[in-house]
Amino acid sequence: MRLSDGMNNKAYIIQDVETQEEGMREFLLTLGCFPGEYITILSRLSSQFVVNLKDARYSLDEKLASAIRIGEQEELRRVL
């Protein structure tokens, strides 16, 4: 599932950052979008997503949010 498909006020676990643009990938990694990190969608306004990641808030556009592949906490438990 992509972050752009997620629900507000729910914590997800980042599984991967998938994009063909290396600059976008590097930008998301500088924000702390690493596999295993928790990310929460605080609000969605049109095509903007306000997220909480590592005790910081960021505004991501839909293109950035679509590059972040997420899973729910239950999915991670099944994998482990």
PyMOL commands that set and color helices and strands:
alter all, ss='L'
color gray80, all
select helices_A, chain A and resi 3-5+22-31+62-67+73-79
alter helices_A, ss='H'
color red, helices_A
select strands_A, chain A and resi 11-17+38-45+48-53+56-61+68-71
alter strands_A, ss='S'
color yellow, strands_A
deselect
rebuild
show_as cartoon
